[in-house]
């Protein structure tokens, strides 16, 4: 006798002894509220009035996990005992369509009638319908396998006696086939919320704001109950237990939020009814600017996450009885994915407000300040606050962004007390300095033959000697050239050298692609217009600098010093460089400067220490900086390049700038003019004459000047051989690179493409562990 047969005999004996496995292989196994349950096929009954065809029965398949039907049949399996359907009960199953019938449905019933007054069935496939509900996404033969999670409790509740299966086929009773398998009935997991120190489980979900949501949607909770996942267009309210809660002036709402795929907007609310009250809602993400007058917190964007704290009591007070989580996406209702986690409602009390303390660091950044306060908290017993909760109470902040701002103000005060105002750099006053940065004044117009710089700009030498190496210089953000440095980068571009009669000494290190006059109206005194140079401007020298996204970074706090050094001491006094590209400023934020191919870069080397003292008796901070030295050197970027774009990449690597900011900078400092000019003229409604019309080669290669964005071939695997994910699929990786959002990028099937200006063609992968990779697409050139 073989091992398998011996094992079969042993199993049979065990079944006989226990009497627990008799005919188990013939029974339909389902899960009822996490308990395995067996339904006996011989007990199945006819369901519906005169609907069942002869002796057709549901066949148990897939080792007891599947219920298969062939031909017209309406059958009911009795539960061992009645089960309860609650408001949050979910019916979960897989369905395989073999042959299309008029209707394929599954029901959970309390009788065998299939009454038109009581809809208890869900149709998942078919050419027609029956009494019940049609699922939003049906199964078809071109995609015959589908998983369903139906929030059955959203449609009806009560005690039920039967699990029913329907294959309705009146015209041809022997036709049609399908299988329901892996059937589970369970309560959707609850969301755990800390409400004034007591953990509450919120497991009821109701529609919020009539017409915005459907019964089919529900929030998906994590196994540990800490996180709620939102997929697609969904507006859900979760009632608080019993009488609700009271929001006071001290109440704070804390939560973690993450976006996996963009939607119109994502919002959290505390409500007292089911009607949208924008004054009780806080928008935290999305692409839509109009968010119905909701309170706007600092937005989180795709693939980003943020820990939020908001003092709800500064916006409204009173009774609330629901937590609302919503994700709006009207254009593509199935798109969008985000999550809210670790939600807490509490009234923090400061542990440090009456305790004097001192913090010391090399740079007074937000992270360093937080670390210092956290260390002070650790020394205090019986304080339950984390550091952000402590600072919410300490500063009486409206939200976590207030904390960032207040710490920034404290750190900035260390420098502002001793900084040299920029107006005193030249002693020429605001008007003179403004005109100089626009490309005017005698410093730009005169040559050394008329008045040597050593005499005309002697004040620059004095400032450099007495101030620039040991003291801060304020950044002139009151000047229009420097008002909106959102990318935190400045460039200066010169076209002449005043030290000699010719331009021979001007080192040509860049090209101008084009000048858009609308970006610098106040400098050019021209409302609209543009000039296309395409590198034909003659000699041009550009140099700039950039700083990190925290006011406490030394290169940020002392960016006025770098401006003085680049624009005045090194650029003008040492090199004699003067005059602007026509139509643009001489120096300014990169956003207001010409679009160029590259720029040299200067960075600071700073030796300093910062001390922050909190005086508990007067509830005031005092910050002081001790600057030992400030040095100026060519930027050390990746690969040792003295290049502003490369330096900005280093800032991204160090977490001082974002990848999105890098992409924006790449549109201003472009490396090559051809694509930049083409894109600019296309926006103006022009088509470049002589552009290639024959795209045959684009089926086999992509052009380097557009980073292979024009490739339209069928390569569908990455350089490492991983198959590409379809662009219209959201598994295994959720994303926003869809044909709807990028209609000109050829996002079809699973072919390699470059819709978002990566280095060359790429794709998301079918490997859940590898989000995306480049593809080995040949270059046409």
Secondary structure, DSSP 8 states (H G I E B T S, - for coil): --HHHHHHHHHHHHHHHHSSSTTGGGSEEEEETTEEEEE-GGG-EE-STT-S-TT---EEETTTTEEEEESSEEEEEEEEEEEEE-TTEEEEEEEEEEE--SEEEEEEESSSS--TTS--EEEEE-SS--SSEE-SS--BTTB-EEEEEE-GGGT--EEEEEEEEEEE-SSSTT--EEEEEEEEEEE---EEEEETTEEEEE---EE-STTS--TT---EE-TTS-EEEEESSEEEEEE-STT-EEE-TT-EEEEEEEEEE--SEEEEEEESSSS--GGGEEEEE-S-S--TT-EEEEEE-TT-EEEEEE-GGGT--EEE-EEEEEEE-SSSTT--EEEEEEEEEE----SSTT--EEEEESS--HHHHHHHHHHHHHTSTT----HHHHHHHHHT-SBHHHHHHHHHHHHHHHHHTT-B-THHHHSSHHHHHHHHHTT-SHHHH--TTTS-HHHHTHHHHHHHHHTTTTS-B---TTSGGGS--TT-EEEEEE-EETTSSSSTTS-----EEEEEGGGGHHHHT-SS-EEE-TT-S-S-EEEEEE--SSTTSHHHHTHHHHHIIIIIIIIIIIT-EE---TTS-SEEEGGGS-EES--EEEEEEEEEEEEEEEETTTTEEEEEEEEEEEEEEE---GGG---HHHHHHHHHHTTSS-HHHHHHHHTTB-S-HHHHHHHHHHHTT---TT-----GGGGTEE-GGGTTTT------BBTT--BB--TT--SSS--S--TTT-TTS---TT--B-TT--SS-EEEBS-TT--EEEB--EE--
